[in-house]
Amino acid sequence: MVREALARHVPDLQQRALFDIGCGSGGLLSYLERHLPLAGACDAHRLGLEIARGRTRTTLLLVDEDRQPPLGAGQSLLGMFDVLEHLDDDRATLRFLFEVLAPGGVLVLTVPAHMFLFGEMDRLAPQDCIRRRSVCCR
């Protein structure tokens, strides 16, 4: 669904490289890598990135969940797939992402819509947050 929506709404999709913010274990990322250029991806959970490393060849970054991702200005295509609902300060993150987008840049957001999309990483993430005494998950 994500790839089809991107193809439908971003006519020059093959000329843009996607940076995936919150790639988790890389399931969607590995699928998208087969269909469009990637600029890289990041996540705040080491376990997810270790799994993603086995699924994708793109650059993966471990980020601090309390800071904005390390993105410079001029981003042409940013994705946050089922991530926004996990952020404490979603407005600040969205402001930051709009600031780093190039003119005409695209930010693609999804939020969970079906229970079948709730997977093992969703079950692990809250426990990881509790162990580290983080407030990232409510």
N, C-alpha and C positions, 0 to 999 in steps of 0.2 A: 504494500500500500504506500509506503514512504517513497519508494523509487518511482512509482507511477505518479504520485502527486508531484514530486519534484520535476519529472519529465513534462508533466502537463502545465506546470506554472512557471518553470524556469527554462525558457526557450534555448538559452545558450549554456545549458547545464554542463556539457562536455568541455566548455572553456573555463569552468570554475572548479576549484579544488575545495572539497568539503573538509572542514575541521570539525570533528565530533567532540562535543563537550559532555563528559559523563558517559563514556563509551561502555562502561561496565565490563562484562566479560567478552565483549566484542562480537556477539552473535549478529546483530544488525550491521555492524561495521564490516565484518568479513563479507557479508552479502553485498553491501554497497560498493565495496572495493572491486568487485567483479564487474560493476556496471558504470562507475564514474570515477574521476580522479579524486584522490584523497590528499589533503595537506597534512593530516595527522589526527591524533585524538588524545584525550586526557581523561583521567578519572582520579578520584581521591582514595580509592581502595586498591591496595597492592594485590590482593588475591584476584580481583577482577582483571587487573592488568596482566597478571601472570597467565591467566586463562586466555585472555585476548592475544597475548604474544604468540600463542600456538595457532591462532586463527587468522592472523593478518600480517602483512609485511610492512604496514605503514608505521611511522614514528609514533610511539606511545609515551606519554608523559604522566608521571605521578605528580599530582598537584595537592596542595593544602586546601582542604575543604573550606577553610575560613578566609581564603583569598581568591581573587579573580584569577581565571586561567591566564597563562603567560602568552597573551596575544597582542601583537602590535597592530597599529592602524593599517587599514587597507584590505581587510578580510573580505573576500567575495562571496563566501558561502559558509555559514555556520549552522550547525545542527545541535539541538538538545532534545534527545528522544527519551521521553519519560524521566526527565531529570528535574524540571522546574518545581514539581511538587515536593521535592526533597530539600530545597534550599530554604534557609532561615530568612534571608533577605533577597527574595526573588526580584523585587523592584530594583535594587542596586545592581544586581547581576544583569538584568535586562538593560538598564541604562548603560552599563559598561559595554555590553555587547553591541548596542546601537552605536556607541562612540567609536568602536574599532571597525565597524563595517565600512567598506569603501562606498562611495556614492553609487547607488544602484545595487549594493550588496544585499544578500538575502539571508534572513535568519529563519530557520525552520524549527518549529516547536511541536512536540506531541506530548500528550498526557495520557495516562492509562485509561483505556476504555472498556476492557474486558478482563475478567478474572483469569482467562487462559493465558494472558500476557504476564501474569504474576509468576515469577520463576524463583529458582533457588537463590539467585543473587539478591532478590528482593527480601527473601527470608533472612539471609545472612547480614545484609546491610544494617538493619536495626540492632542486631546483636553486636556487631563490630562497633557501632556508635556507642552503645551502652558500655562496652568494655573500655573504651577510650574516654569515657565520661564526656562525650560530645553531645551537643544539642542539635546535631544535624537532622536527626529523625525524631518525629513526635509520635 
